[in-house]
Amino acid sequence: MATYLDFEKKIEKIQEEIISAHAIANMEAVAKYQQDLEKEVNKTFGSLTDFQKLQLARHPDRPYALDYIKIIMEDAYEIHGDRAFRDDPAIVCYLGWIDDQKTMVIGEQKGRGVKNKIKRNFGMPNPEGYRKALRAVRMAEKFDIPVLMLIDTPGAYPGLGAEERGQSEAIAKNLFEFASMKVPMVSIVIGEGGSGGALAIGVADKLAMMRYSVFSVISPEGCSAILWNDPSKVETATKALKITPSDLLEHKLIDDVLDEPLIGAHRDKQGAAEVVKKYFLDNVKVLRTLSIDEMLNQRYDRLTAIGAYTE
């Protein structure tokens, strides 16, 4: 059963009317309700607040990394383990084909249902997950295979065991290593991009965000707790953090905003997957026209242009 957020209730009601009209084969009513639905979608999603976009980024029906992999990849083969400690299910690595392009896809997976959420640790990777991602990227580099990374995590797991096994070192090493990988790399925030957990698979030639995704140094809940000690300030914190794609694009922290379906990826997974696939293939095609040195220099310039300082 589909889940509807508070501001989607009118859309839910119209879609129920469409189902009822279909049940009695009243196609005239179906056509009318379809028009009503289109108007309501344009009205609702045309004026979303930052907090509503955050809610959409966390929507329980939103497609996760494995949903995209199943739709856009063929002959997908999963790569397990970091060859040091264990396999971290919060990060998935697949080698396969996207159209006629052999590709390595690395994604953060949140999981659906209680058992699967626990298995995937709610999409919060341990250090072995980031080390698995690094192993997969090194393999891709060895065989000259482009890399697509799908970011969707509330953050790296902050547990005692993760810290003991070198969580911060694993993230830092990925940032360092990914900056010099000699293959095209594209990273897309498909949902929630939280802190270092997102950065660890975010160093790439191109960093893009889906229309209803967020990218932040801390969760709005964490920010409101630290600054105001008041959970009710979440909406204020969301606006102040500037975590939406338009804000980040304005500050040149990302390269592009991907126009997922207006009604949201959670209502049109196929349409959202096509947007991801096209963006990846188009950018790989462009990056392949560059020499390795040109590609690495361009990546270096892009990364070092982030931020500002004064002396």
KAQUIWO-V24881 format. One record per backbone hydrogen bond with DSSP energy under -1.0 kcal/mol. CO is the residue of the C=O (numbers start at 1). NH is the residue of the N-H. If there is no record, write none. Layout:
co/nh
CO/NH
CO/NH
This chain:
co/nh
5/8
6/9
8/12
9/13
10/14
11/15
12/16
13/17
14/18
15/19
16/20
17/21
18/22
19/23
20/24
21/26
22/25
25/27
26/30
27/31
28/32
29/33
30/34
31/35
32/36
33/37
34/38
35/39
36/40
37/41
38/42
39/43
40/44
41/45
49/53
50/54
51/55
52/56
53/57
54/58
56/59
59/62
64/68
65/69
66/70
67/71
68/72
69/73
74/97
77/95
88/91
90/109
92/107
93/79
94/105
95/77
96/103
97/74
98/101
101/98
103/96
104/148
105/94
106/150
107/92
113/117
114/118
115/119
116/120
117/122
120/123
121/124
125/157
126/129
126/130
127/131
128/132
129/133
130/134
131/135
132/136
133/137
134/138
135/139
136/140
137/141
138/142
139/143
140/145
141/144
146/104
147/186
148/106
149/188
150/108
151/190
151/191
153/194
159/163
160/164
161/165
162/167
163/166
166/170
167/171
168/172
169/173
170/174
171/175
172/176
173/177
174/178
177/180
178/181
184/147
185/205
185/206
186/149
187/208
188/151
189/210
191/214
192/153
193/216
195/198
195/199
196/200
198/201
199/202
206/187
207/255
208/189
209/258
210/213
214/193
216/195
219/223
220/224
221/225
222/226
223/227
224/228
224/230
230/233
231/234
233/237
234/238
235/239
236/240
237/241
243/215
244/248
245/249
246/250
247/251
248/253
249/252
256/209
258/211
258/260
261/264
264/267
268/272
269/273
270/274
271/275
272/276
273/277
274/278
275/279
276/280
277/281
278/282
279/283
280/284
281/285
282/286
283/287
284/288
286/289
287/290
291/295
292/296
293/297
294/298
295/299
296/300
297/301
298/302
299/303
300/304
301/305
303/306
